[in-house]
Amino acid sequence: SDFVCGILARIEPYKGHMIILEAARALKDEGRPLKVLIAGTGAYESEVRKRTQELDLDDTVVFTGFIRDVASFLSILDVQLNASYGTEATSLSLLEGMSIGLPAVVSDYGGNPYVIEHEKNGLLFHSRDSAGLAGCIRRLMDDPELLSLLGENAVELYNTCFTGRIFAQNIESVYM
């Protein structure tokens, strides 16, 4: 019965894992049934694990390690997270989530707003704002109709804008 959020990314400082942990702590303090799955590995993993313990989130946060079967991971999430505040172009994991109808909550940094449109296929929060992230997750937990609509829109937007065929057509039109 938990609301399951997840991030699929290298565990590096600029990917925003600490922001996600702070948001999870705020939601846990409210007594909300939340699980946060962190998929990936990276140079910052030990620091993120340590902070998870400091925030008493061992019962909330699950470290999955490196994931080969991305579709299976994404299919168990209620919402995908991206809290990047450093290098972020077009997130392939967000596109993969959209392809299966998974809404996302993402920072307004880099390429995220070009993939996730606020209140269309996900929600945006200001970069490095853990309270804003918590607010977006809270909103989706409290509004299952909105969550469902964002998921429906995510797959529709993916199919109209982000398939391989559409990318190829766009590249071809540049050459033409």
LINSUL-V665173 format. One record per pair of residues at least 12 apart in sequence whose C-alpha atoms are under 10 Angstrom apart, sorted by the first residue. I is the first residue (numbers start at 0). J is the second residue. D is the distance in Angstrom with one decimal. If there is no record, write none. Layout:
BEGIN
<<I | J | D> <I | J | D>>
END
This chain:
BEGIN
<<0 | 32 | 7.3> <0 | 33 | 8.7> <0 | 34 | 9.9> <1 | 31 | 8.3> <1 | 32 | 4.7> <1 | 33 | 5.0> <1 | 34 | 6.2> <1 | 35 | 9.7> <1 | 59 | 9.6> <1 | 77 | 9.4> <1 | 140 | 9.8> <2 | 31 | 8.4> <2 | 32 | 6.1> <2 | 33 | 4.8> <2 | 34 | 6.2> <2 | 35 | 8.5> <2 | 76 | 8.0> <2 | 77 | 6.3> <2 | 78 | 8.4> <2 | 136 | 9.2> <2 | 137 | 9.9> <2 | 139 | 9.4> <2 | 140 | 7.0> <3 | 32 | 8.7> <3 | 33 | 6.0> <3 | 34 | 4.9> <3 | 35 | 5.9> <3 | 36 | 7.4> <3 | 59 | 9.6> <3 | 60 | 9.9> <3 | 75 | 7.4> <3 | 76 | 5.1> <3 | 77 | 5.2> <3 | 78 | 6.7> <3 | 79 | 8.7> <3 | 140 | 9.8> <4 | 19 | 9.8> <4 | 23 | 9.7> <4 | 33 | 7.6> <4 | 34 | 6.2> <4 | 35 | 4.9> <4 | 36 | 6.2> <4 | 37 | 8.8> <4 | 60 | 9.6> <4 | 73 | 9.4> <4 | 75 | 8.9> <4 | 76 | 5.6> <4 | 77 | 5.9> <4 | 78 | 5.0> <4 | 79 | 5.7> <4 | 80 | 6.6> <4 | 103 | 9.1> <4 | 104 | 9.2> <4 | 136 | 8.5> <5 | 19 | 9.5> <5 | 34 | 8.2> <5 | 35 | 5.4> <5 | 36 | 4.4> <5 | 37 | 5.8> <5 | 38 | 7.4> <5 | 60 | 9.4> <5 | 61 | 9.2> <5 | 62 | 10.0> <5 | 72 | 8.6> <5 | 73 | 7.8> <5 | 75 | 9.0> <5 | 76 | 6.4> <5 | 77 | 8.3> <5 | 78 | 6.8> <5 | 79 | 5.1> <5 | 80 | 5.6> <5 | 81 | 8.6> <5 | 103 | 9.5> <5 | 104 | 10.0> <6 | 19 | 8.9> <6 | 35 | 7.9> <6 | 36 | 6.4> <6 | 37 | 5.2> <6 | 38 | 6.1> <6 | 39 | 8.4> <6 | 72 | 9.8> <6 | 73 | 9.1> <6 | 76 | 9.5> <6 | 78 | 9.1> <6 | 79 | 6.0> <6 | 80 | 5.0> <6 | 81 | 6.2> <6 | 82 | 8.6> <6 | 92 | 8.8> <6 | 93 | 9.6> <6 | 103 | 9.8> <7 | 36 | 8.4> <7 | 37 | 6.4> <7 | 38 | 4.8> <7 | 39 | 6.1> <7 | 40 | 9.5> <7 | 63 | 9.7> <7 | 64 | 9.8> <7 | 65 | 8.9> <7 | 66 | 8.3> <7 | 69 | 8.4> <7 | 72 | 8.7> <7 | 73 | 8.6> <7 | 79 | 8.2> <7 | 80 | 8.0> <7 | 81 | 8.1> <7 | 90 | 10.0> <7 | 91 | 9.8> <7 | 92 | 6.7> <7 | 93 | 8.9> <8 | 37 | 8.0> <8 | 38 | 6.5> <8 | 39 | 5.5> <8 | 40 | 7.8> <8 | 41 | 8.8> <8 | 65 | 9.2> <8 | 66 | 9.8> <8 | 80 | 9.7> <8 | 81 | 8.3> <8 | 83 | 9.6> <8 | 90 | 9.4> <8 | 91 | 9.9> <8 | 92 | 8.0> <9 | 37 | 9.5> <9 | 38 | 8.0> <9 | 39 | 5.3> <9 | 40 | 5.5> <9 | 41 | 5.3> <9 | 42 | 8.4> <9 | 43 | 8.7> <9 | 44 | 8.9> <9 | 64 | 9.9> <9 | 65 | 8.9> <10 | 37 | 8.6> <10 | 38 | 8.5> <10 | 39 | 6.3> <10 | 40 | 5.3> <10 | 41 | 4.4> <10 | 42 | 6.5> <10 | 43 | 5.5> <10 | 44 | 5.6> <10 | 45 | 9.3> <10 | 46 | 9.5> <10 | 47 | 8.0> <10 | 64 | 9.9> <11 | 39 | 9.9> <11 | 40 | 8.5> <11 | 41 | 5.9> <11 | 42 | 6.1> <11 | 43 | 5.0> <11 | 44 | 7.4> <11 | 46 | 9.6> <11 | 47 | 9.1> <11 | 83 | 9.6> <11 | 85 | 9.6> <12 | 41 | 9.4> <12 | 42 | 8.7> <12 | 43 | 6.3> <12 | 44 | 9.2> <12 | 46 | 9.2> <12 | 47 | 8.9> <12 | 83 | 8.7> <12 | 84 | 8.8> <12 | 85 | 8.3> <13 | 43 | 9.7> <13 | 82 | 8.4> <13 | 83 | 5.7> <13 | 84 | 5.3> <13 | 85 | 4.6> <13 | 86 | 6.9> <13 | 87 | 9.0> <13 | 127 | 9.6> <14 | 43 | 9.9> <14 | 81 | 7.4> <14 | 82 | 5.9> <14 | 83 | 4.1> <14 | 84 | 6.4> <14 | 85 | 6.7> <14 | 86 | 7.9> <14 | 87 | 8.4> <15 | 47 | 9.9> <15 | 80 | 9.7> <15 | 81 | 7.5> <15 | 82 | 4.6> <15 | 83 | 5.0> <15 | 84 | 6.5> <15 | 85 | 8.5> <15 | 106 | 9.1> <15 | 126 | 8.8> <15 | 127 | 7.3> <15 | 128 | 9.8> <15 | 129 | 9.4> <16 | 37 | 8.3> <16 | 43 | 9.3> <16 | 44 | 9.3> <16 | 46 | 9.9> <16 | 47 | 6.9> <16 | 48 | 10.0> <16 | 50 | 9.8> <16 | 51 | 9.9> <16 | 80 | 9.6> <16 | 81 | 8.7> <16 | 82 | 6.9> <16 | 83 | 8.3> <17 | 46 | 9.0> <17 | 47 | 6.6> <17 | 48 | 9.8> <17 | 50 | 7.6> <17 | 51 | 8.6> <17 | 82 | 9.0> <17 | 127 | 9.2> <17 | 129 | 8.6> <18 | 81 | 10.0> <18 | 82 | 6.9> <18 | 83 | 9.1> <18 | 84 | 9.9> <18 | 126 | 9.2> <18 | 127 | 6.4> <18 | 128 | 7.0> <18 | 129 | 5.0> <18 | 130 | 8.7> <18 | 131 | 9.9> <18 | 132 | 8.0> <18 | 133 | 9.4> <19 | 35 | 8.4> <19 | 37 | 9.7> <19 | 60 | 9.9> <19 | 80 | 8.2> <19 | 81 | 8.7> <19 | 82 | 7.0> <19 | 127 | 9.4> <19 | 128 | 9.4> <19 | 129 | 6.6> <19 | 130 | 9.6> <19 | 132 | 7.4> <19 | 133 | 8.2> <20 | 35 | 8.5> <20 | 47 | 8.4> <20 | 48 | 9.9> <20 | 50 | 7.8> <20 | 51 | 6.7> <20 | 54 | 7.9> <20 | 56 | 7.9> <20 | 59 | 9.5> <20 | 60 | 8.1> <20 | 129 | 8.2> <20 | 133 | 9.8> <21 | 50 | 9.3> <21 | 51 | 9.1> <21 | 54 | 8.0> <21 | 56 | 9.8> <21 | 128 | 9.4> <21 | 129 | 5.9> <21 | 130 | 7.9> <21 | 132 | 9.1> <21 | 133 | 8.3> <22 | 128 | 8.8> <22 | 129 | 5.0> <22 | 130 | 6.1> <22 | 131 | 8.2> <22 | 132 | 6.2> <22 | 133 | 4.6> <22 | 134 | 8.3> <22 | 135 | 9.8> <22 | 136 | 8.6> <22 | 137 | 9.8> <23 | 35 | 7.5> <23 | 51 | 9.7> <23 | 54 | 9.2> <23 | 56 | 7.8> <23 | 59 | 7.8> <23 | 60 | 8.3> <23 | 129 | 8.8> <23 | 130 | 9.7> <23 | 132 | 9.1> <23 | 133 | 6.9> <23 | 136 | 9.2> <24 | 51 | 9.2> <24 | 54 | 6.6> <24 | 55 | 8.0> <24 | 56 | 6.9> <24 | 59 | 8.8> <24 | 60 | 10.0> <24 | 129 | 9.7> <24 | 133 | 8.9> <25 | 54 | 10.0> <25 | 129 | 8.8> <25 | 130 | 7.8> <25 | 133 | 6.9> <25 | 134 | 9.5> <26 | 130 | 9.6> <26 | 133 | 6.6> <26 | 134 | 8.8> <26 | 136 | 8.6> <26 | 137 | 7.4> <27 | 55 | 9.7> <27 | 56 | 8.3> <27 | 58 | 10.0> <27 | 59 | 8.0> <29 | 137 | 9.9> <31 | 137 | 8.6> <31 | 140 | 8.8> <32 | 59 | 8.6> <32 | 140 | 9.3> <33 | 58 | 9.4> <33 | 59 | 6.4> <33 | 60 | 8.7> <33 | 136 | 9.7> <33 | 137 | 10.0> <33 | 140 | 9.2> <34 | 56 | 9.4> <34 | 57 | 10.0> <34 | 58 | 8.0> <34 | 59 | 4.8> <34 | 60 | 5.9> <34 | 61 | 7.4> <34 | 76 | 9.4> <35 | 56 | 9.4> <35 | 58 | 9.6> <35 | 59 | 6.1> <35 | 60 | 4.7> <35 | 61 | 6.2> <35 | 62 | 8.6> <35 | 76 | 9.1> <35 | 78 | 9.9> <35 | 79 | 9.7> <35 | 80 | 9.3> <36 | 59 | 8.5> <36 | 60 | 5.9> <36 | 61 | 4.8> <36 | 62 | 6.1> <36 | 63 | 6.9> <36 | 64 | 9.8> <36 | 72 | 9.1> <36 | 75 | 9.9> <36 | 76 | 8.5> <36 | 79 | 9.5> <36 | 80 | 9.6> <37 | 60 | 7.3> <37 | 61 | 6.1> <37 | 62 | 4.9> <37 | 63 | 6.1> <37 | 64 | 7.6> <37 | 65 | 9.4> <37 | 66 | 9.9> <37 | 80 | 9.6> <38 | 61 | 8.5> <38 | 62 | 6.2> <38 | 63 | 5.0> <38 | 64 | 5.4> <38 | 65 | 6.0> <38 | 66 | 6.3> <38 | 67 | 9.9> <38 | 69 | 9.3> <38 | 72 | 8.4> <39 | 62 | 8.0> <39 | 63 | 7.0> <39 | 64 | 4.9> <39 | 65 | 4.3> <39 | 66 | 6.5> <39 | 67 | 9.7> <40 | 62 | 9.0> <40 | 63 | 8.9> <40 | 64 | 5.8> <40 | 65 | 5.9> <40 | 66 | 9.2> <41 | 64 | 9.4> <41 | 65 | 9.4> <44 | 62 | 9.4> <44 | 64 | 9.7> <47 | 62 | 9.8> <48 | 60 | 9.2> <48 | 61 | 9.7> <48 | 62 | 8.3> <69 | 92 | 8.3> <69 | 95 | 8.2> <69 | 96 | 9.1> <70 | 92 | 9.7> <70 | 95 | 7.6> <70 | 96 | 7.9> <70 | 98 | 9.6> <70 | 99 | 8.2> <72 | 96 | 9.7> <73 | 92 | 8.9> <73 | 93 | 9.7> <73 | 95 | 8.2> <73 | 96 | 6.2> <73 | 97 | 9.7> <73 | 99 | 8.3> <73 | 100 | 9.8> <73 | 101 | 7.6> <74 | 96 | 8.2> <74 | 99 | 7.6> <74 | 100 | 9.1> <74 | 101 | 7.9> <75 | 101 | 9.7> <76 | 96 | 9.4> <76 | 101 | 7.7> <76 | 102 | 9.3> <76 | 103 | 9.9> <77 | 101 | 7.1> <77 | 102 | 7.6> <77 | 103 | 8.8> <77 | 139 | 9.1> <77 | 140 | 9.1> <77 | 146 | 8.2> <77 | 147 | 9.5> <77 | 150 | 9.3> <78 | 96 | 8.9> <78 | 100 | 9.8> <78 | 101 | 6.2> <78 | 102 | 5.4> <78 | 103 | 5.3> <78 | 104 | 7.0> <78 | 121 | 8.6> <78 | 136 | 8.3> <78 | 139 | 8.5> <78 | 140 | 9.7> <78 | 146 | 8.3> <78 | 149 | 9.8> <78 | 150 | 8.8> <79 | 92 | 8.9> <79 | 93 | 7.4> <79 | 96 | 7.2> <79 | 97 | 9.4> <79 | 101 | 6.9> <79 | 102 | 6.4> <79 | 103 | 4.5> <79 | 104 | 6.3> <79 | 105 | 8.1> <79 | 121 | 9.0> <80 | 92 | 9.8> <80 | 93 | 8.5> <80 | 102 | 9.0> <80 | 103 | 5.7> <80 | 104 | 5.1> <80 | 105 | 5.7> <80 | 106 | 8.6> <80 | 121 | 9.8> <80 | 122 | 9.8> <80 | 132 | 9.0> <80 | 136 | 9.3> <81 | 93 | 8.1> <81 | 103 | 7.6> <81 | 104 | 6.5> <81 | 105 | 4.6> <81 | 106 | 6.3> <81 | 107 | 9.5> <81 | 108 | 9.6> <81 | 111 | 8.1> <81 | 123 | 9.5> <81 | 132 | 9.7> <82 | 104 | 8.2> <82 | 105 | 5.6> <82 | 106 | 5.0> <82 | 107 | 8.5> <82 | 108 | 8.3> <82 | 111 | 9.4> <82 | 123 | 9.6> <82 | 124 | 8.6> <82 | 125 | 9.2> <82 | 126 | 7.0> <82 | 127 | 7.3> <82 | 128 | 8.9> <82 | 129 | 8.9> <82 | 132 | 8.2> <83 | 105 | 7.8> <83 | 106 | 6.2> <83 | 107 | 8.5> <83 | 108 | 6.6> <83 | 109 | 8.2> <83 | 110 | 9.9> <83 | 111 | 8.6> <83 | 126 | 7.2> <83 | 127 | 8.0> <84 | 106 | 7.3> <84 | 107 | 8.4> <84 | 108 | 5.8> <84 | 109 | 7.7> <84 | 125 | 9.4> <84 | 126 | 5.8> <84 | 127 | 6.5> <85 | 108 | 7.7> <85 | 109 | 7.8> <85 | 126 | 9.4> <86 | 108 | 8.8> <86 | 109 | 7.2> <86 | 110 | 9.3> <87 | 108 | 7.2> <87 | 109 | 5.2> <87 | 110 | 6.0> <87 | 111 | 7.4> <88 | 108 | 9.0> <88 | 109 | 5.8> <88 | 110 | 4.6> <88 | 111 | 7.4> <88 | 113 | 9.4> <88 | 114 | 9.9> <89 | 109 | 8.0> <89 | 110 | 5.1> <89 | 111 | 6.7> <89 | 112 | 9.4> <89 | 113 | 7.8> <89 | 114 | 7.2> <90 | 109 | 9.6> <90 | 110 | 7.3> <90 | 111 | 7.1> <90 | 113 | 9.9> <90 | 114 | 8.0> <91 | 114 | 9.7> <93 | 105 | 9.2> <93 | 111 | 8.5> <93 | 114 | 7.5> <93 | 115 | 8.1> <93 | 153 | 9.8> <93 | 157 | 10.0> <94 | 114 | 7.5> <94 | 115 | 9.1> <94 | 153 | 8.9> <94 | 154 | 9.2> <94 | 156 | 9.8> <94 | 157 | 7.0> <94 | 161 | 7.4> <94 | 162 | 9.0> <95 | 154 | 9.6> <95 | 157 | 8.8> <95 | 161 | 9.8> <96 | 150 | 9.3> <96 | 153 | 8.2> <96 | 154 | 8.4> <96 | 157 | 9.3> <97 | 114 | 9.1> <97 | 115 | 9.0> <97 | 120 | 8.0> <97 | 121 | 9.6> <97 | 149 | 9.6> <97 | 150 | 7.5> <97 | 151 | 9.0> <97 | 152 | 8.5> <97 | 153 | 4.8> <97 | 154 | 5.1> <97 | 155 | 8.3> <97 | 156 | 7.7> <97 | 157 | 5.9> <97 | 158 | 8.9> <97 | 161 | 9.3> <98 | 150 | 9.6> <98 | 153 | 7.2> <98 | 154 | 5.1> <98 | 155 | 8.3> <98 | 156 | 8.7> <98 | 157 | 5.7> <98 | 158 | 7.3> <98 | 161 | 8.8> <98 | 162 | 8.6> <99 | 150 | 8.2> <99 | 151 | 9.1> <99 | 153 | 8.0> <99 | 154 | 6.0> <99 | 155 | 9.7> <99 | 157 | 9.0> <100 | 120 | 8.7> <100 | 147 | 8.9> <100 | 148 | 9.5> <100 | 149 | 8.0> <100 | 150 | 4.5> <100 | 151 | 5.7> <100 | 152 | 7.3> <100 | 153 | 5.2> <100 | 154 | 4.5> <100 | 155 | 8.0> <100 | 156 | 9.4> <100 | 157 | 8.6> <101 | 120 | 8.3> <101 | 121 | 8.7> <101 | 146 | 9.0> <101 | 147 | 8.9> <101 | 149 | 7.8> <101 | 150 | 5.0> <101 | 151 | 8.1> <101 | 152 | 9.1> <101 | 153 | 6.4> <101 | 154 | 7.5> <102 | 115 | 8.5> <102 | 118 | 9.8> <102 | 119 | 9.0> <102 | 120 | 5.5> <102 | 121 | 5.0> <102 | 122 | 8.2> <102 | 139 | 9.7> <102 | 145 | 9.8> <102 | 146 | 7.0> <102 | 147 | 8.2> <102 | 148 | 8.7> <102 | 149 | 5.4> <102 | 150 | 4.7> <102 | 151 | 8.3> <102 | 152 | 8.3> <102 | 153 | 6.1> <102 | 154 | 8.8> <103 | 115 | 7.2> <103 | 116 | 9.5> <103 | 117 | 9.5> <103 | 120 | 7.0> <103 | 121 | 4.6> <103 | 122 | 6.4> <103 | 123 | 8.4> <103 | 135 | 9.8> <103 | 136 | 9.5> <103 | 146 | 9.4> <103 | 149 | 8.3> <103 | 150 | 8.5> <103 | 153 | 8.6> <104 | 116 | 10.0> <104 | 117 | 8.8> <104 | 118 | 9.9> <104 | 120 | 9.1> <104 | 121 | 5.6> <104 | 122 | 4.8> <104 | 123 | 5.7> <104 | 124 | 7.5> <104 | 132 | 7.4> <104 | 133 | 9.7> <104 | 135 | 6.8> <104 | 136 | 7.3> <104 | 139 | 9.4> <105 | 117 | 9.2> <105 | 121 | 7.7> <105 | 122 | 6.4> <105 | 123 | 5.0> <105 | 124 | 6.3> <105 | 125 | 8.6> <105 | 126 | 8.5> <105 | 132 | 7.9> <105 | 135 | 9.2> <106 | 122 | 8.6> <106 | 123 | 5.5> <106 | 124 | 4.9> <106 | 125 | 5.6> <106 | 126 | 4.9> <106 | 127 | 7.6> <106 | 128 | 8.3> <106 | 129 | 9.8> <106 | 131 | 9.2> <106 | 132 | 8.0> <107 | 122 | 9.4> <107 | 123 | 5.8> <107 | 124 | 5.9> <107 | 125 | 5.5> <107 | 126 | 5.7> <107 | 127 | 9.4> <108 | 123 | 9.3> <108 | 124 | 9.1> <108 | 125 | 7.7> <108 | 126 | 5.9> <108 | 127 | 9.3> <109 | 126 | 9.7> <111 | 123 | 8.5> <112 | 124 | 10.0> <114 | 153 | 9.5> <114 | 156 | 9.0> <114 | 157 | 8.9> <114 | 160 | 9.4> <114 | 161 | 8.9> <115 | 149 | 10.0> <115 | 153 | 8.2> <115 | 156 | 9.4> <116 | 149 | 9.7> <116 | 152 | 9.9> <116 | 153 | 9.2> <116 | 156 | 9.6> <117 | 149 | 9.4> <118 | 145 | 8.4> <118 | 146 | 9.6> <118 | 148 | 9.2> <118 | 149 | 7.0> <118 | 152 | 9.6> <119 | 145 | 9.4> <119 | 148 | 8.0> <119 | 149 | 5.7> <119 | 150 | 8.9> <119 | 151 | 9.3> <119 | 152 | 6.3> <119 | 153 | 7.5> <119 | 156 | 9.0> <120 | 145 | 9.7> <120 | 146 | 8.9> <120 | 147 | 9.6> <120 | 148 | 7.7> <120 | 149 | 4.3> <120 | 150 | 6.2> <120 | 151 | 7.7> <120 | 152 | 5.2> <120 | 153 | 4.5> <120 | 154 | 8.3> <120 | 155 | 9.0> <120 | 156 | 7.7> <120 | 157 | 9.6> <121 | 135 | 9.2> <121 | 139 | 9.5> <121 | 145 | 9.3> <121 | 146 | 8.2> <121 | 148 | 9.4> <121 | 149 | 5.7> <121 | 150 | 7.8> <121 | 152 | 8.7> <121 | 153 | 7.6> <122 | 134 | 10.0> <122 | 135 | 6.5> <122 | 136 | 8.7> <122 | 138 | 9.5> <122 | 139 | 9.0> <122 | 146 | 9.9> <122 | 149 | 8.7> <123 | 135 | 7.6>>
END
